[in-house]
């Protein structure tokens, strides 16, 4: 069994108390947590969004000021005033690295302190939930901003205090990350009481898109890291925060992939990222939010089931989604990453891959250059040959067939709608026969 020691980010003030609380699952634990002992008899703020219905996705419009956006920020700042964060992220130095791409570097020494070492397998994207380790049922309710659930009618509702119905489905909650990367850094935890492992399904991904849509703020993005791609907690969650400049990946040109005729037209367009150090697919459009969600979810489910680590960035108010298959942990375990990159202790997850690089040492921040950012992210990317194989199988799993690539190379800026339309693998197939997808030499046989 291949393992690699990790030092995970502390995302809750209760994360270091796992050993003391893991054994007790009695009713009324006294900690006012999100577990089955406390949550079903609690009251929390509730934001209920209206259902998708037949609403189409509209991009390229200036979003109106969102009540949900204001609510999240107000609640987040309230938790800051109550001293629930481990440091003041607004005091962290941030700069745009000179160069063509505009990578963003942040010095965040706080994320390097008070961390609890654990072991994670790096060769398995799908791993069962382990209640003995830290998970979000152990989070105190004071860290929760609100419940985020779909309403039972076609209206949006907000209740400052709403009882959690023990007979209803497990609530989805939005909580603070006590070790934030940026202003407004929160966690979306779908169906917290179901104790789902860190893997995307159709329902959870649609919930994340609804959150992006409700925020209606182009500077608010959601991210997802799979196991093997630097997720640090095996309990289903998305991260989100505000960054007031475009991510470099959002400005990169793309090449539209034309699908064969005769396939169902759901309005979703798929493109390939160009001139960027990490190869990725970009999904946009959709006749409804669910159309877009289903296509991306199918791709993520394929990657999970074929044991390929990946990261997802949800941008443009949920209208644009980047999917990054990656292999950095694999290379790291094989000793193929340079010591110079390892010394920076940067684990390239979704934010780093998107171009916001969080550095933990002052000298690394002072010396940060575009060459460093490019070198780091280039180690994340699949080779061209491997990426094309993965892309082909994603399309096959989704019932799609690529016809031809049509390049429309124009430089996109920010969130504008103008854009251009290898190594041996440690990650063997977890639920399919290896011969179905990759040559035998590309796998570690179990």
C-alpha positions in Angstrom: 0.0 0.0 0.0 1.4 3.4 -1.0 0.9 6.1 1.6 2.2 9.6 2.0 2.1 11.7 5.2 0.1 14.9 4.9 -0.2 17.9 7.1 -3.8 19.0 6.4 -5.1 22.5 6.7 -7.1 23.1 9.9 -10.5 24.1 8.7 -12.4 23.9 12.1 -11.5 24.9 15.6 -12.6 21.3 16.6 -10.2 19.6 14.2 -7.5 19.0 16.9 -10.0 17.4 19.3 -10.8 14.4 17.2 -9.3 11.8 19.5 -11.3 13.1 22.5 -14.6 13.2 20.7 -14.4 10.3 18.2 -15.4 7.7 20.7 -18.5 9.5 22.0 -21.7 9.4 19.9 -24.1 9.8 22.7 -27.2 12.0 22.4 -26.6 15.5 23.6 -22.8 15.6 23.7 -22.9 19.1 25.0 -20.7 20.6 22.3 -23.5 21.9 20.2 -22.0 20.2 17.1 -23.2 19.2 13.7 -23.5 15.5 14.6 -26.6 13.4 15.1 -26.5 14.0 18.8 -27.1 17.8 18.5 -28.1 18.9 15.1 -31.6 17.4 14.9 -32.7 19.3 17.9 -31.1 22.6 16.9 -32.1 25.8 15.2 -30.0 27.4 12.4 -30.4 30.2 9.9 -32.0 28.8 6.7 -31.6 30.1 3.2 -33.9 28.3 0.8 -33.3 28.9 -2.9 -35.9 28.4 -5.5 -35.7 25.4 -7.7 -34.0 25.4 -11.1 -37.3 24.8 -13.0 -37.0 25.8 -16.6 -34.8 28.8 -16.0 -32.0 29.0 -18.5 -28.5 30.0 -17.7 -27.8 33.6 -18.7 -24.2 34.6 -19.0 -22.5 37.9 -19.9 -24.9 40.0 -17.9 -24.0 42.3 -15.0 -25.4 40.4 -12.0 -27.6 42.3 -9.6 -26.6 42.7 -5.9 -27.5 39.4 -4.3 -29.1 39.1 -0.8 -27.3 35.8 -0.4 -24.0 37.4 -1.2 -24.6 40.1 1.4 -25.8 37.5 3.9 -22.7 35.3 3.5 -20.3 38.2 3.9 -22.2 39.7 6.9 -22.2 36.3 8.7 -18.5 35.7 7.9 -17.5 39.1 9.3 -19.6 38.4 12.4 -17.6 35.2 13.0 -14.4 37.2 12.5 -15.5 39.8 15.1 -16.2 36.8 17.5 -12.6 35.6 17.1 -13.4 32.3 15.5 -10.6 32.5 12.9 -7.0 31.4 13.7 -5.6 34.5 12.1 -6.7 37.7 10.2 -6.4 36.8 6.6 -7.0 40.4 5.6 -3.5 41.1 6.9 -1.8 38.6 4.6 0.4 40.1 1.9 -0.8 39.5 -1.6 0.7 40.5 -5.0 0.2 39.9 -8.7 3.4 38.3 -10.0 4.8 40.3 -12.9 4.5 38.5 -16.3 2.0 37.5 -19.0 -0.3 35.4 -16.9 -0.8 37.5 -13.8 -0.4 34.7 -11.2 -1.4 35.8 -7.8 0.8 35.1 -4.8 -0.2 35.3 -1.2 2.0 35.0 1.9 -0.1 33.0 4.4 2.2 31.9 7.2 -0.9 31.2 9.4 -1.8 28.1 7.4 1.6 26.6 8.3 0.9 26.6 12.0 -1.1 24.4 14.4 -1.7 21.5 12.0 -2.4 17.9 12.9 -0.5 15.3 10.9 -2.5 12.4 9.4 -1.9 9.8 6.7 -3.7 9.7 3.4 -3.4 7.2 0.7 -2.5 8.9 -2.6 -3.4 6.1 -4.9 -7.1 5.9 -4.2 -9.5 8.7 -5.2 -12.5 6.9 -3.6 -12.0 5.9 0.0 -14.7 5.1 2.6 -15.8 7.6 5.1 -14.0 7.1 8.5 -15.9 8.5 11.4 -12.9 8.1 13.7 -11.1 10.9 11.8 -12.0 14.5 11.8 -15.1 15.2 9.9 -17.7 18.0 9.7 -20.1 16.4 12.2 -17.6 17.5 14.8 -17.8 21.2 13.9 -19.4 23.5 16.5 -22.5 25.2 15.3 -21.0 28.6 16.0 -18.9 28.0 12.9 -22.0 27.5 10.7 -23.3 30.5 8.8 -26.5 29.0 7.5 -28.3 26.0 6.1 -28.4 26.1 2.3 -31.3 24.1 0.8 -33.8 24.1 -2.0 -37.2 25.6 -1.2 -40.5 23.7 -1.5 -41.9 26.3 -3.9 -40.6 28.5 -6.6 -39.6 31.3 -4.2 -36.5 32.2 -2.2 -36.9 32.3 1.5 -34.6 33.3 4.5 -35.3 32.4 8.1 -32.9 33.8 10.8 -33.8 30.8 13.0 -35.3 27.5 11.7 -35.6 24.2 13.4 -33.8 21.3 11.9 -36.5 18.7 11.2 -35.2 15.3 12.3 -37.6 13.6 9.9 -36.3 15.5 6.8 -33.3 14.9 4.7 -29.9 15.6 6.1 -29.3 19.4 6.0 -26.6 21.1 3.8 -24.7 23.8 5.6 -22.3 26.6 4.9 -19.5 27.0 7.5 -16.4 29.1 7.9 -12.9 27.8 7.2 -11.1 28.8 10.3 -7.8 28.9 8.4 -9.0 31.0 5.5 -7.1 31.5 2.2 -9.0 34.7 1.3 -11.8 37.0 2.4 -15.1 35.2 2.8 -13.6 31.7 2.7 -16.4 29.2 3.5 -17.2 25.5 3.1 -20.3 24.1 1.5 -21.0 20.7 3.2 -23.9 18.8 1.4 -26.1 16.6 3.6 -23.7 16.8 6.5 -25.3 14.0 8.6 -25.1 11.5 5.7 -21.3 11.5 6.2 -20.6 11.2 2.5 -16.9 10.7 1.5 -15.2 13.3 -0.6 -16.6 12.5 -4.0 -18.9 14.3 -6.4 -22.4 13.1 -7.2 -25.2 14.8 -9.3 -27.1 16.2 -6.3 -24.1 17.7 -4.5 -22.6 19.3 -7.6 -26.0 20.9 -8.6 -26.1 22.3 -5.0 -22.7 23.9 -5.5 -23.8 25.5 -8.8 -26.9 26.8 -7.1 -24.7 28.4 -4.5 -22.6 30.1 -7.2 -25.8 31.3 -8.9 -27.3 32.6 -5.7 -24.1 34.6 -4.8 -24.3 36.2 -8.3 -20.8 37.7 -7.7 -18.1 37.0 -10.3 -15.4 37.3 -7.7 -16.9 34.4 -5.7 -15.7 31.0 -6.9 -16.2 27.5 -5.6 -13.6 24.8 -5.7 -13.5 21.0 -5.2 -10.5 18.8 -4.6 -10.7 15.0 -4.8 -8.7 12.7 -2.7 -5.3 12.3 -4.4 -5.6 15.9 -5.5 -5.0 17.5 -2.1 -8.4 17.2 -0.4 -7.4 17.1 3.2 -10.7 15.8 4.7 -12.6 12.8 3.5 -16.0 14.3 4.1 -17.9 15.8 1.1 -17.3 19.5 0.9 -16.7 22.4 -1.5 -14.6 25.4 -0.7 -15.4 29.0 -1.8 -14.0 32.5 -1.3 -13.8 35.9 -2.9 -10.8 37.1 -4.9 -11.2 40.5 -6.5 -9.1 39.9 -9.5 -9.5 37.3 -12.3 -7.8 34.0 -11.8 -5.2 33.5 -14.5 -7.0 30.3 -15.7 -10.1 32.4 -16.4 -8.1 34.6 -18.8 -6.5 31.7 -20.7 -7.7 31.1 -24.3 -9.8 27.9 -25.1 -10.5 25.8 -28.1 -14.1 24.7 -28.6 -14.7 20.9 -29.1 -17.3 20.2 -31.7 -19.5 17.2 -31.0 -20.9 14.8 -33.5 -24.4 15.5 -34.8 -27.4 13.6 -33.7 -26.6 13.8 -30.0 -29.1 15.4 -27.5 -28.7 19.2 -27.4 -28.5 20.3 -23.8 -26.8 23.6 -24.7 -23.6 22.7 -22.9 -20.3 23.6 -24.8 -17.0 21.9 -24.0 -13.6 23.4 -24.7 -10.0 22.6 -24.1 -7.8 25.0 -22.2 -4.9 26.4 -24.3 -1.6 28.1 -23.4 -1.8 27.2 -19.7 0.5 25.0 -17.7 -2.3 22.6 -16.6 -4.4 20.8 -19.3 -8.1 21.0 -18.6 -11.6 20.9 -20.0 -14.0 23.9 -19.7 -17.7 23.5 -19.5 -20.2 26.3 -20.2 -23.8 27.1 -21.0 -26.6 24.6 -20.7 -30.3 25.1 -21.3 -30.7 24.8 -17.5 -28.4 24.7 -14.5 -29.1 21.0 -14.2 -28.0 20.4 -17.8 -24.6 21.9 -17.1 -24.4 20.2 -13.7 -25.2 16.7 -15.2 -22.5 16.9 -17.9 -19.8 18.0 -15.4 -20.9 15.5 -12.8 -20.8 12.7 -15.3 -17.2 13.6 -16.1 -16.2 13.8 -12.4 -17.9 10.5 -11.7 -15.9 8.9 -14.5 -12.7 10.2 -13.1 -13.5 9.0 -9.6 -14.5 5.5 -10.8 -11.3 5.2 -12.9 -9.2 6.5 -10.0 -7.9 9.7 -11.6 -7.4 12.6 -9.1 -9.0 15.9 -10.2 -9.9 19.4 -9.2 -12.8 21.6 -10.2 -13.2 25.4 -10.3 -16.7 26.9 -10.6 -16.5 30.4 -11.9 -18.6 33.1 -13.6 -21.6 32.7 -11.2 -21.8 29.0 -12.0 -21.8 29.5 -15.8 -18.2 28.3 -16.4 -16.6 25.2 -14.9 -12.9 24.1 -15.2 -12.1 20.4 -14.8 -8.4 19.6 -14.1 -7.3 15.9 -14.0 -4.0 16.0 -12.2 -1.0 13.8 -11.1 1.1 15.9 -8.8 0.8 13.6 -5.7 1.5 10.7 -8.0 4.8 12.3 -9.2 5.6 13.3 -5.6 5.2 9.8 -4.3 7.4 8.5 -7.2 10.1 11.1 -6.3 9.7 12.9 -9.7 9.2 16.4 -8.3 12.2 18.5 -7.8 13.4 19.2 -4.2 13.2 22.9 -4.9 9.5 22.7 -5.5 9.0 20.4 -2.6 10.8 22.8 -0.3 8.1 25.4 -0.8 5.6 23.0 0.8 2.9 24.1 -1.7 0.3 21.4 -2.4 -1.3 22.4 -5.7 -5.0 22.1 -5.2 -7.8 23.9 -7.1 -6.8 27.4 -6.0 -3.1 27.0 -6.9 -4.0 25.4 -10.2 -6.3 28.3 -11.0 -3.4 30.7 -10.4 -3.8 31.8 -6.8 -0.7 30.4 -5.1 -0.6 30.4 -1.3 3.0 30.5 0.0 3.9 29.7 3.6 7.5 31.1 3.7 8.5 34.8 3.4 11.5 34.1 1.1 9.3 32.1 -1.3 6.8 35.0 -1.5 9.6 37.5 -2.1 11.2 35.4 -4.8 7.9 34.3 -6.4 8.1 34.6 -10.2 6.1 33.5 -13.2 8.7 30.8 -14.0 8.2 29.3 -10.5 4.4 29.3 -10.9 4.6 27.7 -14.3 7.1 25.1 -13.2 4.9 24.1 -10.2 1.7 23.9 -12.2 3.4 22.0 -15.1 4.1 19.2 -12.7 0.4 19.0 -11.9 -0.7 18.5 -15.5 -1.2 15.2 -17.3 0.9 14.7 -20.4 -0.7 15.6 -23.7 -1.1 11.9 -24.6 -2.6 10.9 -21.3 -4.9 13.9 -21.2 -6.3 13.1 -24.7 -6.9 9.5 -23.6 -8.8 10.7 -20.5 -10.8 13.2 -22.5 -11.9 10.6 -25.0 -13.1 8.2 -22.2 -14.9 11.0 -20.4 -16.8 11.7 -23.6 -17.6 8.0 -24.1 -18.8 7.7 -20.5 -21.1 10.7 -21.1 -22.4 9.4 -24.5 -20.6 12.1 -26.4 -18.3 11.9 -29.4 -15.9 14.5 -30.5 -16.1 15.4 -34.2 -13.5 18.1 -34.8 -11.8 20.9 -32.9 -12.5 24.3 -34.3 -10.1 27.0 -33.1 -11.4 30.6 -32.7 -8.4 32.1 -31.0 -9.2 35.4 -29.4 -7.8 36.5 -26.1 -10.4 36.5 -23.3 -10.3 39.0 -20.5 -11.5 38.4 -16.9 -15.1 37.1 -16.9 -16.0 38.4 -20.4 -17.7 36.0 -22.8 -15.0 36.5 -25.4 -12.7 33.4 -25.7 -11.2 30.9 -28.0 -13.8 28.6 -28.9 2.8 9.9 -20.0 4.0 9.0 -17.1 3.4 5.6 -15.6 0.4 5.8 -13.3 0.0 4.8 -9.6 -3.7 5.3 -9.9 -5.1 2.0 -11.1 -8.8 1.6 -11.8 -10.8 1.2 -8.6 -14.1 -0.2 -10.0 -13.4 -1.1 -13.6 -11.0 -3.5 -15.3 -7.8 -1.9 -16.2 -7.8 -3.1 -19.8 -10.9 -1.1 -20.4 -9.2 2.3 -20.2 -5.4 2.1 -20.0 -2.7 -0.2 -21.1 -1.6 -2.7 -18.4 1.8 -1.0 -18.1 0.2 2.3 -16.9 -1.2 0.7 -13.8 -0.1 -0.6 -10.4 -1.9 -3.9 -10.1 -3.5 -4.4 -6.6 
